[in-house]
């Protein structure tokens, strides 16, 4: 997989440079047709995806591709790429500097190589199955925090159908049970931050495969644990994701279980 990581790193850096050019001049925002009233796409998303797919098709013409903006293709190949050309579009559209390019490669049903590039910080997260995770070429590892109450966590909320999301219940309970919960707005970077110890855990509902494919492998290769929010094995079709340093995973899942059962340890304060 080393050749794939090196090649994808080069492509992600170039796509990131492309995004920065759009970022600096502010881009027009559009609503995604049929997806609700707040799910946005920009010309930068489309330009980044077109660039990545052009490079992919030229280099690996037989590989299958799953891409957020619809430019993917099916193939009988055992190789499948998951491409998010701009993870954190809402942040990007508002000039909030928390977004990235995410590229994950699956081989015979297992995530095998991953690249996540944050162009605003020039940070490149990479991983190969069985070979560890890296930030700008240096090994990274999850944190050593052992207690949930000392942990810093992150989550996310959907940009569409937000009125149907139950995550606000989990957000409040975990905010009270931990040192704090952040909402940065890029799931791929949240997973990478778990991998390098900036966060101790991350959870979210209803993410798409391109949101988590690369970050999932990076977090696991850095020594983390990734499951769904019930503690079951994670897969790209899972309805939720829970990633942690492993040491607080059971405590986190225990808190989730209470909320799923409707048992709220920390009632909302009166207004």
MISE-620881 format. One record per residue (C-alpha): x, y, z; residue number from 1; residue in one letter. Coordinates in nm, 3 decimals. Layout:
{{X,Y,Z},NUM,"a"}
...
// end
This chain:
{{0.000,0.000,0.000},1,"x"}
{{0.297,0.235,0.035},2,"x"}
{{0.281,0.340,-0.330},3,"x"}
{{-0.087,0.424,-0.295},4,"x"}
{{-0.028,0.643,0.012},5,"x"}
{{0.254,0.833,-0.156},6,"x"}
{{0.050,0.893,-0.470},7,"x"}
{{-0.269,0.987,-0.282},8,"x"}
{{-0.069,1.224,-0.061},9,"x"}
{{0.053,1.411,-0.367},10,"x"}
{{-0.299,1.432,-0.511},11,"x"}
{{-0.452,1.543,-0.179},12,"x"}
{{-0.194,1.819,-0.143},13,"x"}
{{-0.268,1.944,-0.494},14,"x"}
{{-0.644,1.929,-0.431},15,"x"}
{{-0.589,2.116,-0.105},16,"x"}
{{-0.397,2.389,-0.285},17,"x"}
{{-0.688,2.415,-0.529},18,"x"}
{{-0.932,2.453,-0.238},19,"x"}
{{-0.723,2.729,-0.085},20,"x"}
{{-0.743,2.933,-0.404},21,"x"}
{{-1.123,2.917,-0.388},22,"x"}
{{-1.117,2.979,-0.013},23,"x"}
{{-0.919,3.300,-0.047},24,"x"}
{{-1.163,3.456,-0.292},25,"x"}
{{-1.486,3.324,-0.131},26,"x"}
{{-1.711,3.105,-0.342},27,"x"}
{{-2.075,3.093,-0.438},28,"x"}
{{-2.283,2.859,-0.221},29,"x"}
{{-2.558,2.637,-0.361},30,"x"}
{{-2.813,2.415,-0.192},31,"x"}
{{-2.799,2.047,-0.285},32,"x"}
{{-3.116,1.962,-0.475},33,"x"}
{{-3.356,1.739,-0.285},34,"x"}
{{-3.146,1.724,0.032},35,"x"}
{{-3.317,1.979,0.250},36,"x"}
{{-3.276,2.347,0.310},37,"x"}
{{-2.928,2.377,0.461},38,"x"}
{{-2.708,2.117,0.287},39,"x"}
{{-2.468,2.316,0.071},40,"x"}
{{-2.221,2.254,-0.207},41,"x"}
{{-1.972,2.497,-0.358},42,"x"}
{{-1.788,2.521,-0.685},43,"x"}
{{-1.479,2.429,-0.484},44,"x"}
{{-1.629,2.087,-0.397},45,"x"}
{{-1.690,2.017,-0.763},46,"x"}
{{-1.352,2.145,-0.880},47,"x"}
{{-1.166,1.943,-0.619},48,"x"}
{{-1.358,1.626,-0.699},49,"x"}
{{-1.310,1.669,-1.074},50,"x"}
{{-0.936,1.711,-1.022},51,"x"}
{{-0.903,1.406,-0.795},52,"x"}
{{-1.114,1.183,-1.021},53,"x"}
{{-0.919,1.286,-1.328},54,"x"}
{{-0.596,1.185,-1.155},55,"x"}
{{-0.751,0.863,-1.023},56,"x"}
{{-0.886,0.751,-1.358},57,"x"}
{{-0.557,0.820,-1.530},58,"x"}
{{-0.351,0.634,-1.269},59,"x"}
{{-0.589,0.350,-1.175},60,"x"}
{{-0.844,0.316,-1.456},61,"x"}
{{-0.992,-0.009,-1.322},62,"x"}
{{-1.046,0.094,-0.961},63,"x"}
{{-1.397,0.153,-0.825},64,"x"}
{{-1.468,0.501,-0.688},65,"x"}
{{-1.723,0.632,-0.438},66,"x"}
{{-1.726,1.013,-0.433},67,"x"}
{{-1.946,1.262,-0.250},68,"x"}
{{-2.046,1.478,-0.544},69,"x"}
{{-2.153,1.186,-0.762},70,"x"}
{{-1.853,1.137,-0.985},71,"x"}
{{-1.778,0.779,-0.880},72,"x"}
{{-1.799,0.456,-1.076},73,"x"}
{{-1.859,0.087,-1.012},74,"x"}
{{-1.602,-0.175,-1.103},75,"x"}
{{-1.531,-0.545,-1.033},76,"x"}
{{-1.187,-0.439,-0.910},77,"x"}
{{-1.096,-0.538,-0.551},78,"x"}
{{-0.982,-0.176,-0.505},79,"x"}
{{-1.236,0.090,-0.409},80,"x"}
{{-1.159,0.455,-0.334},81,"x"}
{{-1.374,0.671,-0.104},82,"x"}
{{-1.327,1.037,-0.193},83,"x"}
{{-1.445,1.344,-0.006},84,"x"}
{{-1.304,1.637,-0.205},85,"x"}
{{-1.401,1.888,0.064},86,"x"}
{{-1.500,1.760,0.406},87,"x"}
{{-1.631,2.054,0.603},88,"x"}
{{-1.813,2.239,0.324},89,"x"}
{{-2.023,2.451,0.561},90,"x"}
{{-1.707,2.566,0.739},91,"x"}
{{-1.546,2.639,0.403},92,"x"}
{{-1.846,2.838,0.281},93,"x"}
{{-1.825,3.060,0.589},94,"x"}
{{-1.445,3.096,0.577},95,"x"}
{{-1.409,2.894,0.895},96,"x"}
{{-1.067,2.723,0.858},97,"x"}
{{-1.158,2.363,0.944},98,"x"}
{{-1.188,2.149,0.631},99,"x"}
{{-0.988,1.889,0.443},100,"x"}
{{-0.946,1.651,0.151},101,"x"}
{{-1.009,1.286,0.241},102,"x"}
{{-0.905,0.980,0.036},103,"x"}
{{-0.945,0.623,0.161},104,"x"}
{{-0.861,0.303,-0.029},105,"x"}
{{-1.038,-0.025,0.040},106,"x"}
{{-0.886,-0.353,-0.080},107,"x"}
{{-1.091,-0.671,-0.080},108,"x"}
{{-1.339,-0.522,0.164},109,"x"}
{{-1.090,-0.377,0.415},110,"x"}
{{-0.970,-0.020,0.447},111,"x"}
{{-0.603,-0.042,0.358},112,"x"}
{{-0.466,0.307,0.290},113,"x"}
{{-0.575,0.654,0.394},114,"x"}
{{-0.483,1.017,0.340},115,"x"}
{{-0.643,1.325,0.498},116,"x"}
{{-0.500,1.667,0.416},117,"x"}
{{-0.579,1.993,0.595},118,"x"}
{{-0.453,2.270,0.364},119,"x"}
{{-0.502,2.555,0.611},120,"x"}
{{-0.250,2.400,0.851},121,"x"}
{{-0.051,2.205,0.592},122,"x"}
{{-0.113,1.887,0.792},123,"x"}
{{-0.110,1.553,0.611},124,"x"}
{{-0.243,1.252,0.803},125,"x"}
{{-0.165,0.911,0.648},126,"x"}
{{-0.198,0.544,0.735},127,"x"}
{{-0.148,0.198,0.590},128,"x"}
{{-0.306,-0.111,0.740},129,"x"}
{{-0.058,-0.271,0.978},130,"x"}
{{0.200,0.007,0.942},131,"x"}
{{0.082,0.279,1.176},132,"x"}
{{-0.042,0.633,1.130},133,"x"}
{{0.154,0.949,1.059},134,"x"}
{{0.124,1.328,1.062},135,"x"}
{{0.355,1.494,0.809},136,"x"}
{{0.565,1.179,0.809},137,"x"}
{{0.602,1.146,1.186},138,"x"}
{{0.433,0.864,1.382},139,"x"}
{{0.124,0.957,1.582},140,"x"}
{{-0.062,0.780,1.861},141,"x"}
{{-0.384,0.825,2.053},142,"x"}
{{-0.390,0.990,2.394},143,"x"}
{{-0.333,0.817,2.727},144,"x"}
{{-0.639,0.962,2.905},145,"x"}
{{-0.805,0.686,3.109},146,"x"}
{{-1.107,0.859,3.258},147,"x"}
{{-1.405,0.992,3.066},148,"x"}
{{-1.438,1.293,3.295},149,"x"}
{{-1.087,1.406,3.195},150,"x"}
{{-1.143,1.359,2.823},151,"x"}
{{-1.197,1.612,2.545},152,"x"}
{{-1.445,1.484,2.289},153,"x"}
{{-1.603,1.593,1.961},154,"x"}
{{-1.924,1.527,1.775},155,"x"}
{{-2.115,1.657,1.476},156,"x"}
{{-2.468,1.742,1.373},157,"x"}
{{-2.629,1.690,1.032},158,"x"}
{{-2.656,1.986,0.799},159,"x"}
{{-2.989,1.856,0.673},160,"x"}
{{-3.294,1.735,0.867},161,"x"}
{{-3.144,1.873,1.185},162,"x"}
{{-3.488,1.876,1.348},163,"x"}
{{-3.483,1.493,1.331},164,"x"}
{{-3.144,1.449,1.496},165,"x"}
{{-3.142,1.310,1.850},166,"x"}
{{-2.774,1.387,1.899},167,"x"}
{{-2.847,1.693,2.111},168,"x"}
{{-2.940,1.452,2.394},169,"x"}
{{-2.606,1.273,2.363},170,"x"}
{{-2.422,1.604,2.331},171,"x"}
{{-2.555,1.737,2.659},172,"x"}
{{-2.501,1.416,2.857},173,"x"}
{{-2.146,1.367,2.728},174,"x"}
{{-2.065,1.734,2.781},175,"x"}
{{-2.154,1.689,3.148},176,"x"}
{{-1.975,1.354,3.178},177,"x"}
{{-1.648,1.468,3.015},178,"x"}
{{-1.410,1.762,3.026},179,"x"}
{{-1.587,1.906,2.722},180,"x"}
{{-1.730,1.836,2.378},181,"x"}
{{-1.632,2.025,2.063},182,"x"}
{{-1.815,2.049,1.729},183,"x"}
{{-1.545,2.133,1.470},184,"x"}
{{-1.746,2.038,1.160},185,"x"}
{{-1.521,1.793,0.973},186,"x"}
{{-1.560,1.426,1.066},187,"x"}
{{-1.243,1.323,0.882},188,"x"}
{{-1.035,1.571,1.082},189,"x"}
{{-1.213,1.479,1.406},190,"x"}
{{-1.103,1.118,1.355},191,"x"}
{{-0.749,1.230,1.276},192,"x"}
{{-0.747,1.442,1.591},193,"x"}
{{-0.839,1.133,1.791},194,"x"}
{{-0.549,0.958,1.617},195,"x"}
{{-0.293,1.221,1.719},196,"x"}
{{-0.426,1.276,2.070},197,"x"}
{{-0.579,1.622,2.027},198,"x"}
{{-0.916,1.464,2.102},199,"x"}
{{-0.979,1.161,2.319},200,"x"}
{{-1.302,1.055,2.144},201,"x"}
{{-1.546,1.140,1.866},202,"x"}
{{-1.897,1.023,1.782},203,"x"}
{{-2.161,1.104,1.524},204,"x"}
{{-2.476,0.965,1.361},205,"x"}
{{-2.553,0.899,0.995},206,"x"}
{{-2.225,0.981,0.826},207,"x"}
{{-2.155,0.880,0.467},208,"x"}
{{-1.879,0.633,0.372},209,"x"}
{{-1.658,0.910,0.229},210,"x"}
{{-1.680,1.099,0.560},211,"x"}
{{-1.517,0.824,0.766},212,"x"}
{{-1.330,0.582,0.537},213,"x"}
{{-0.987,0.744,0.566},214,"x"}
{{-1.017,0.874,0.923},215,"x"}
{{-1.135,0.534,1.048},216,"x"}
{{-0.815,0.364,0.935},217,"x"}
{{-0.595,0.648,1.060},218,"x"}
{{-0.755,0.634,1.406},219,"x"}
{{-0.718,0.256,1.432},220,"x"}
{{-0.360,0.256,1.306},221,"x"}
{{-0.277,0.517,1.571},222,"x"}
{{-0.392,0.274,1.840},223,"x"}
{{-0.752,0.389,1.870},224,"x"}
{{-1.073,0.191,1.880},225,"x"}
{{-1.361,0.248,1.637},226,"x"}
{{-1.708,0.095,1.676},227,"x"}
{{-2.065,0.210,1.631},228,"x"}
{{-2.235,0.388,1.920},229,"x"}
{{-2.360,0.054,2.060},230,"x"}
{{-2.005,-0.080,2.078},231,"x"}
{{-2.050,-0.312,1.780},232,"x"}
{{-1.802,-0.352,1.494},233,"x"}
{{-1.792,-0.046,1.272},234,"x"}
{{-1.850,-0.056,0.898},235,"x"}
{{-1.901,0.210,0.634},236,"x"}
{{-2.274,0.136,0.633},237,"x"}
{{-2.309,0.165,1.012},238,"x"}
{{-2.564,0.418,1.133},239,"x"}
{{-2.322,0.575,1.380},240,"x"}
{{-1.954,0.592,1.467},241,"x"}
{{-1.771,0.609,1.800},242,"x"}
{{-1.393,0.647,1.798},243,"x"}
{{-1.168,0.683,2.101},244,"x"}
{{-0.822,0.623,2.240},245,"x"}
{{-0.954,0.283,2.351},246,"x"}
{{-0.899,0.352,2.718},247,"x"}
{{-1.226,0.540,2.765},248,"x"}
{{-1.426,0.352,2.504},249,"x"}
{{-1.626,0.139,2.745},250,"x"}
{{-1.713,0.440,2.958},251,"x"}
{{-1.826,0.633,2.652},252,"x"}
{{-2.041,0.346,2.524},253,"x"}
{{-2.190,0.314,2.872},254,"x"}
{{-2.300,0.677,2.861},255,"x"}
{{-2.447,0.626,2.515},256,"x"}
{{-2.639,0.320,2.640},257,"x"}
{{-2.800,0.525,2.914},258,"x"}
{{-2.919,0.786,2.667},259,"x"}
{{-3.049,0.519,2.426},260,"x"}
{{-3.253,0.384,2.720},261,"x"}
{{-3.382,0.730,2.805},262,"x"}
{{-3.189,0.747,3.131},263,"x"}
{{-3.051,1.099,3.164},264,"x"}
{{-2.794,1.132,3.442},265,"x"}
{{-2.777,1.505,3.399},266,"x"}
{{-3.118,1.676,3.364},267,"x"}
{{-3.134,2.003,3.174},268,"x"}
{{-3.118,2.306,3.405},269,"x"}
{{-3.420,2.534,3.424},270,"x"}
{{-3.423,2.843,3.203},271,"x"}
// end
